[in-house]
Amino acid sequence: MKRKKKCSFEGARFNPCWLMDERLLPEANDQRTGLVMVNVGTLQKPTRTIGVTHKKNSKDAGVMLNYCPWCGKNIEGWKKK
């Protein structure tokens, strides 16, 4: 498997860099600690990544990151006006 050096998008699909990919939790669970990808979507539009949350413990509200802390790439899945 080829490791990606930078985060990227293929349409609406987010492809994390290899450092972030190793640290992301495989499922979205707000009760766990660590990094979780946050996606939003509607029936009319495809799901988009809006960032990654990091939680220190299960009671922590978490911190939303809209950029990758390893490669520095913007990971918001929409274009700003």
Summary of the structure (lengths in Angstrom):
residues: 81
radius of gyration: 12.9
end to end distance: 35.9
largest distance: 36.5
contacts: 179
relative contact order: 0.24
helix: 7%
strand: 33%
